[in-house]
Amino acid sequence: MTFLSHPASQIRPQTVELNFVRFVALSAPIRTVLRQDLSADELAKVDRYLSVKAQDKALQVRFMLRRLLTEYVNGRIAPSAWCFDYGAKGKPCLSTELFAATQIVFNLSHSGDWLLIGMM
């Protein structure tokens, strides 16, 4: 039984960057700043949460994803310029155009007070 579609000699190791972020309570002025780079659909998703705590977490997830992606490309793409597509369960991925330009793959997960964003 073969598990690999390519010979082992063609497999190249990849480096995965892991970013751990602790969620914090946000003040109203900070919320305003974090919202500036988000798209209309992201803001709508944030605003759908009923509790302020849940809204703050959702806002921090989207803000940090955009900021870390910008850092990953050494500032060549502004935080507000990132565009996303969404999987069947709402998981974001880069738009086809941005993936073609950057080849960045990322995943995110959050639990309790922590957010993890991995990218390569």
C-alpha positions in Angstrom: 0.0 0.0 0.0 1.4 3.4 -1.0 0.6 6.4 1.1 2.7 9.0 -0.8 1.9 10.2 -4.2 5.5 11.4 -4.7 8.7 9.6 -4.1 10.3 10.4 -0.8 13.2 12.2 -2.5 10.7 14.9 -3.7 9.4 15.7 -0.2 11.0 18.8 1.1 10.7 19.8 4.8 8.7 22.9 5.5 9.0 25.3 8.4 5.8 26.1 10.2 5.7 29.4 12.1 3.6 29.1 15.2 2.2 32.2 16.8 0.5 32.1 20.2 -1.6 35.1 21.2 -3.3 35.6 24.5 -6.8 37.1 24.3 -7.3 40.3 26.3 -10.3 42.5 27.2 -10.5 45.4 24.8 -11.4 49.0 25.5 -13.8 50.8 23.2 -10.9 52.9 21.6 -8.9 49.7 21.0 -11.9 48.0 19.4 -12.2 50.9 17.0 -8.5 50.6 16.0 -8.7 46.8 15.5 -11.8 47.1 13.3 -10.1 49.4 10.8 -8.4 46.7 8.7 -11.2 44.2 8.7 -13.5 43.7 5.7 -17.3 44.2 5.9 -18.0 40.5 6.0 -15.5 40.0 8.9 -17.1 42.9 10.8 -20.5 41.4 10.3 -19.3 38.1 11.8 -17.8 39.9 14.8 -20.9 41.9 15.4 -23.1 38.7 15.3 -21.8 37.6 18.6 -24.1 38.7 21.5 -21.5 39.1 24.3 -18.8 41.7 24.2 -16.2 39.0 25.3 -17.0 36.9 22.3 -16.9 39.9 20.0 -13.5 40.9 21.4 -12.1 37.4 20.8 -13.5 37.3 17.2 -12.0 40.8 16.6 -8.6 39.8 17.9 -8.6 36.6 15.8 -9.2 38.5 12.6 -6.9 41.4 13.5 -4.0 39.1 14.5 -4.3 36.9 11.4 -4.1 40.0 9.1 -1.1 41.4 11.1 0.8 38.2 11.2 0.3 37.6 7.5 1.6 41.1 6.8 4.7 40.4 9.0 5.2 37.0 7.2 5.5 38.9 3.8 7.7 41.6 5.3 5.1 44.3 4.9 4.6 43.8 1.2 0.9 43.4 1.6 -1.0 45.7 4.0 -3.2 44.2 6.7 -6.3 45.7 5.1 -5.5 44.1 1.7 -5.8 40.5 2.7 -8.8 38.7 1.2 -10.1 35.4 2.3 -12.3 32.6 1.0 -14.1 30.3 3.5 -14.5 26.5 3.7 -17.7 24.7 4.2 -17.4 25.2 8.0 -16.3 28.8 7.8 -12.6 28.2 8.1 -10.7 31.0 6.3 -8.0 30.6 3.7 -6.3 33.1 1.4 -8.2 34.1 -1.7 -7.1 32.3 -4.9 -5.3 35.5 -6.1 -3.4 36.0 -2.8 -2.5 32.4 -2.4 -1.1 32.4 -6.0 1.0 35.5 -5.1 2.3 34.3 -1.7 1.8 30.5 -1.5 1.0 31.0 2.2 -1.0 28.3 4.0 -2.3 29.0 7.4 -4.5 27.6 10.1 -5.9 29.0 13.3 -7.4 27.6 16.4 -8.5 29.1 19.7 -9.4 27.8 23.1 -10.0 29.6 26.3 -7.7 32.5 26.5 -5.4 31.5 23.7 -5.2 31.9 19.9 -2.8 29.8 17.8 -2.0 30.8 14.2 0.3 28.5 12.2 1.6 29.4 8.8 4.0 28.3 6.1 
